[in-house]
């Protein structure tokens, strides 16, 4: 049997999921059209950006780029989901504690890990696991756990195909297409709940996110996110297209050199849900969870850079918390902009301070002078024209930003206090493996590019900085 490459399955799956979500949430189609329009306009007005994307083989991935998000209820669901994503070459990267924002979940991101796979298709799924231990009321906690234990979110056939993939080391093209069809059923929206309306209300009162996880047949995709090159313009134009954007853009402020991740969304709508009754009929209710998100990705930060980012963001949040109704958005943006003046907005300066991850390349001049170059300091090699560099894109998520997106779309204006801290060990026990450290992935890519470039210019070792 000839096995199809994992990135092919990933592309089939991401496109099928996008088509499904467009049918389920028509506003998502409007959002995709808007993102395509803004990206085209941005590239036409920025030839340097277009040239850079082409040079680094990044242009094709812009239109393909998506991420989604799901919420799971049990360790068993999480372990099978890990096996499902592995079929597509997506692996757990990073640990996210969302209890810091009063959300009773922790999470990881399933994504490709190699540079080549990311360029072929960077599709990723932010996957949260409900922490039922954070439900204080023992009766409600037991009810939630009993409901979750009684459901099965995977089709029998997709389980069989996961096993075939594990045994054979892959799937044929026919099997891959069947796998995509079967896997989509797990993420499909269902307007019929598996709990009563009263149970939904009880869980919703504890936290709306708990109701979203527990009350349905499966972990419906709660949003899909295309990548834009100009999120500020998207935020403004959503109003013009009849979409209702959240109050602020999450993440760092607008900058000359984007860092990490900026995110916004149109708000979730109330959707009709039918709840079973003891009499065997149904009663109509509503649920709010699904929305459309947009992201703009910037440069990956080193631990030093990430620490500076988090410190500045914490200072912002000590001064002002953005209101869900947008009443203090202008003030929030001003405080954010002022605080982040302390973060260099020059790629050269960020490189010199060791704040960002970079991919190094030998120049034609460097290759021509191979064997004659005596300098072994990276900054000097760059200034002498022997090496050049390009930014490594941030491929992961930000817990505060994710929490901000979730909170604005849960239909809840009454904050719930979740007294907890992260527990990566417990999450990894539920997952069945350790998550990969995103810093290690970025550092490996940077180091490998530097080693390759040095060989091309005839050097074996180097000093990373002049500090």
VENSUL-V854720 format. One record per pair of residues at least 4 apart in sequence whose C-alpha atoms are under 7 Angstrom apart, sorted by sequence separation. I is the first residue (numbers start at 1). GAP is how many residues later the second one is. If there is no record, write none. Layout:
{{I | GAP} {I | GAP}}
This chain:
{{4 | 4} {5 | 4} {6 | 4} {7 | 4} {8 | 4} {9 | 4} {10 | 4} {11 | 4} {12 | 4} {13 | 4} {14 | 4} {15 | 4} {16 | 4} {17 | 4} {18 | 4} {19 | 4} {20 | 4} {21 | 4} {22 | 4} {26 | 4} {27 | 4} {28 | 4} {29 | 4} {30 | 4} {31 | 4} {32 | 4} {33 | 4} {34 | 4} {35 | 4} {36 | 4} {37 | 4} {38 | 4} {39 | 4} {40 | 4} {41 | 4} {42 | 4} {43 | 4} {46 | 4} {47 | 4} {48 | 4} {49 | 4} {50 | 4} {51 | 4} {52 | 4} {53 | 4} {54 | 4} {58 | 4} {60 | 4} {61 | 4} {73 | 4} {74 | 4} {75 | 4} {76 | 4} {77 | 4} {78 | 4} {79 | 4} {80 | 4} {81 | 4} {82 | 4} {83 | 4} {85 | 4} {86 | 4} {98 | 4} {99 | 4} {113 | 4} {114 | 4} {115 | 4} {116 | 4} {117 | 4} {118 | 4} {137 | 4} {138 | 4} {139 | 4} {140 | 4} {141 | 4} {142 | 4} {143 | 4} {144 | 4} {145 | 4} {146 | 4} {147 | 4} {154 | 4} {155 | 4} {156 | 4} {157 | 4} {158 | 4} {159 | 4} {160 | 4} {161 | 4} {162 | 4} {163 | 4} {164 | 4} {165 | 4} {166 | 4} {171 | 4} {172 | 4} {173 | 4} {174 | 4} {175 | 4} {176 | 4} {177 | 4} {178 | 4} {179 | 4} {180 | 4} {184 | 4} {195 | 4} {196 | 4} {197 | 4} {198 | 4} {199 | 4} {200 | 4} {201 | 4} {202 | 4} {203 | 4} {204 | 4} {207 | 4} {208 | 4} {209 | 4} {210 | 4} {211 | 4} {230 | 4} {231 | 4} {232 | 4} {233 | 4} {234 | 4} {237 | 4} {238 | 4} {239 | 4} {276 | 4} {277 | 4} {301 | 4} {302 | 4} {303 | 4} {304 | 4} {305 | 4} {306 | 4} {307 | 4} {308 | 4} {309 | 4} {310 | 4} {311 | 4} {312 | 4} {313 | 4} {314 | 4} {315 | 4} {316 | 4} {317 | 4} {323 | 4} {328 | 4} {329 | 4} {330 | 4} {331 | 4} {332 | 4} {333 | 4} {334 | 4} {335 | 4} {336 | 4} {337 | 4} {346 | 4} {347 | 4} {348 | 4} {349 | 4} {350 | 4} {351 | 4} {362 | 4} {363 | 4} {364 | 4} {365 | 4} {366 | 4} {369 | 4} {377 | 4} {378 | 4} {379 | 4} {380 | 4} {381 | 4} {382 | 4} {398 | 4} {399 | 4} {400 | 4} {401 | 4} {402 | 4} {403 | 4} {404 | 4} {405 | 4} {406 | 4} {423 | 4} {424 | 4} {425 | 4} {426 | 4} {427 | 4} {428 | 4} {429 | 4} {437 | 4} {438 | 4} {439 | 4} {440 | 4} {441 | 4} {442 | 4} {443 | 4} {444 | 4} {445 | 4} {446 | 4} {447 | 4} {448 | 4} {449 | 4} {450 | 4} {451 | 4} {452 | 4} {453 | 4} {454 | 4} {455 | 4} {53 | 5} {54 | 5} {72 | 5} {85 | 5} {86 | 5} {98 | 5} {99 | 5} {112 | 5} {113 | 5} {117 | 5} {154 | 5} {165 | 5} {171 | 5} {195 | 5} {203 | 5} {238 | 5} {239 | 5} {276 | 5} {277 | 5} {301 | 5} {323 | 5} {344 | 5} {350 | 5} {351 | 5} {362 | 5} {381 | 5} {382 | 5} {428 | 5} {454 | 5} {455 | 5} {22 | 6} {43 | 6} {53 | 6} {72 | 6} {85 | 6} {98 | 6} {99 | 6} {112 | 6} {135 | 6} {165 | 6} {204 | 6} {213 | 6} {238 | 6} {276 | 6} {277 | 6} {322 | 6} {344 | 6} {350 | 6} {375 | 6} {381 | 6} {382 | 6} {428 | 6} {454 | 6} {22 | 7} {43 | 7} {98 | 7} {203 | 7} {204 | 7} {238 | 7} {275 | 7} {276 | 7} {322 | 7} {428 | 7} {98 | 8} {203 | 8} {274 | 8} {275 | 8} {97 | 9} {132 | 9} {274 | 9} {275 | 9} {96 | 10} {97 | 10} {112 | 10} {235 | 10} {251 | 10} {252 | 10} {274 | 10} {322 | 10} {96 | 11} {111 | 11} {200 | 11} {251 | 11} {273 | 11} {274 | 11} {95 | 12} {96 | 12} {111 | 12} {250 | 12} {251 | 12} {272 | 12} {273 | 12} {320 | 12} {95 | 13} {111 | 13} {249 | 13} {250 | 13} {272 | 13} {273 | 13} {94 | 14} {110 | 14} {111 | 14} {249 | 14} {250 | 14} {272 | 14} {273 | 14} {93 | 15} {94 | 15} {109 | 15} {110 | 15} {200 | 15} {249 | 15} {271 | 15} {272 | 15} {92 | 16} {93 | 16} {109 | 16} {110 | 16} {248 | 16} {270 | 16} {271 | 16} {92 | 17} {93 | 17} {109 | 17} {270 | 17} {271 | 17} {92 | 18} {108 | 18} {109 | 18} {161 | 18} {246 | 18} {270 | 18} {91 | 19} {92 | 19} {108 | 19} {246 | 19} {269 | 19} {316 | 19} {366 | 19} {90 | 20} {91 | 20} {107 | 20} {108 | 20} {195 | 20} {245 | 20} {246 | 20} {268 | 20} {316 | 20} {365 | 20} {366 | 20} {90 | 21} {91 | 21} {107 | 21} {158 | 21} {194 | 21} {245 | 21} {246 | 21} {268 | 21} {365 | 21} {366 | 21} {90 | 22} {106 | 22} {107 | 22} {193 | 22} {194 | 22} {244 | 22} {245 | 22} {268 | 22} {363 | 22} {89 | 23} {105 | 23} {106 | 23} {193 | 23} {194 | 23} {243 | 23} {244 | 23} {268 | 23} {316 | 23} {363 | 23} {105 | 24} {106 | 24} {158 | 24} {193 | 24} {267 | 24} {362 | 24} {363 | 24} {105 | 25} {157 | 25} {158 | 25} {266 | 25} {362 | 25} {363 | 25} {104 | 26} {105 | 26} {266 | 26} {361 | 26} {362 | 26} {104 | 27} {155 | 27} {265 | 27} {266 | 27} {312 | 27} {360 | 27} {361 | 27} {265 | 28} {312 | 28} {360 | 28} {361 | 28} {264 | 29} {265 | 29} {360 | 29} {104 | 30} {264 | 30} {359 | 30} {360 | 30} {187 | 31} {189 | 31} {263 | 31} {264 | 31} {358 | 31} {359 | 31} {154 | 32} {186 | 32} {187 | 32} {188 | 32} {263 | 32} {358 | 32} {359 | 32} {153 | 33} {186 | 33} {187 | 33} {188 | 33} {262 | 33} {263 | 33} {358 | 33} {359 | 33} {187 | 34} {261 | 34} {262 | 34} {357 | 34} {358 | 34} {261 | 35} {262 | 35} {357 | 35} {261 | 36} {260 | 37} {261 | 37} {260 | 38} {259 | 39} {260 | 39} {258 | 40} {259 | 40} {260 | 40} {258 | 41} {259 | 41} {260 | 41} {305 | 50} {304 | 51} {305 | 51} {302 | 53} {301 | 54} {302 | 54} {74 | 55} {301 | 55} {302 | 55} {67 | 56} {68 | 56} {69 | 56} {70 | 56} {71 | 56} {72 | 56} {73 | 56} {300 | 56} {301 | 56} {64 | 57} {65 | 57} {66 | 57} {67 | 57} {68 | 57} {69 | 57} {70 | 57} {71 | 57} {72 | 57} {73 | 57} {299 | 57} {300 | 57} {61 | 58} {65 | 58} {66 | 58} {67 | 58} {68 | 58} {69 | 58} {70 | 58} {71 | 58} {72 | 58} {61 | 59} {61 | 60} {58 | 61} {153 | 64} {231 | 64} {153 | 65} {231 | 65} {148 | 66} {151 | 66} {228 | 66} {230 | 66} {147 | 67} {222 | 67} {223 | 67} {225 | 67} {227 | 67} {228 | 67} {229 | 67} {222 | 68} {223 | 68} {224 | 68} {225 | 68} {226 | 68} {227 | 68} {228 | 68} {222 | 69} {223 | 69} {224 | 69} {225 | 69} {226 | 69} {227 | 69} {144 | 70} {223 | 70} {225 | 70} {74 | 74} {73 | 75} {87 | 75} {212 | 77} {247 | 77} {10 | 78} {84 | 78} {87 | 78} {197 | 78} {247 | 78} {9 | 79} {83 | 79} {196 | 79} {247 | 79} {193 | 80} {195 | 80} {196 | 80} {6 | 81} {7 | 81} {191 | 81} {192 | 81} {193 | 81} {195 | 81} {196 | 81} {248 | 81} {6 | 82} {7 | 82} {191 | 82} {192 | 82} {193 | 82} {247 | 82} {6 | 83} {191 | 83} {192 | 83} {253 | 83} {253 | 84} {324 | 84} {378 | 84} {357 | 85} {376 | 85} {377 | 85} {378 | 85} {357 | 86} {370 | 86} {371 | 86} {376 | 86} {377 | 86} {378 | 86} {379 | 86} {359 | 87} {370 | 87} {371 | 87} {376 | 87} {377 | 87} {378 | 87} {257 | 88} {358 | 88} {361 | 88} {369 | 88} {370 | 88} {377 | 88} {256 | 89} {257 | 89} {357 | 89} {360 | 89} {367 | 89} {377 | 89} {255 | 90} {257 | 90} {359 | 90} {360 | 90} {367 | 90} {362 | 91} {366 | 91} {299 | 92} {300 | 92} {361 | 92} {299 | 93} {300 | 93} {360 | 93} {299 | 94} {300 | 94} {362 | 94} {298 | 95} {299 | 95} {362 | 95} {297 | 96} {298 | 96} {297 | 97} {14 | 109} {7 | 110} {11 | 110} {7 | 113} {352 | 113} {7 | 114} {289 | 120} {289 | 121} {288 | 122} {288 | 123} {260 | 134} {302 | 137} {73 | 140} {72 | 141} {73 | 141} {268 | 141} {71 | 142} {267 | 142} {72 | 147} {71 | 148} {70 | 149} {70 | 150} {251 | 150} {70 | 151} {250 | 151} {69 | 152} {70 | 152} {68 | 153} {69 | 153} {69 | 154} {250 | 154} {68 | 155} {69 | 155} {68 | 156} {67 | 157} {68 | 157} {66 | 158} {67 | 158} {66 | 159} {67 | 159} {66 | 160} {65 | 161} {66 | 161} {65 | 162} {246 | 162} {62 | 165} {4 | 166} {3 | 167} {4 | 167} {9 | 167} {13 | 167} {17 | 167} {3 | 168} {4 | 168} {3 | 169} {4 | 169} {2 | 170} {3 | 170} {1 | 171} {42 | 187} {39 | 189} {39 | 190} {38 | 192} {35 | 193} {32 | 194} {209 | 201} {208 | 202} {207 | 209} {28 | 264} {101 | 299} {98 | 301} {97 | 302} {101 | 302} {96 | 303} {98 | 305} {102 | 314} {104 | 314} {102 | 315} {103 | 315} {102 | 316} {99 | 319} {99 | 321} {99 | 322} {99 | 323} {97 | 325} {95 | 329} {95 | 340} {94 | 341} {93 | 342} {94 | 342} {92 | 343} {93 | 343} {94 | 343} {92 | 344} {93 | 344} {94 | 344} {93 | 345} {79 | 351} {78 | 352} {79 | 352} {78 | 353} {79 | 353} {75 | 355} {75 | 356}}
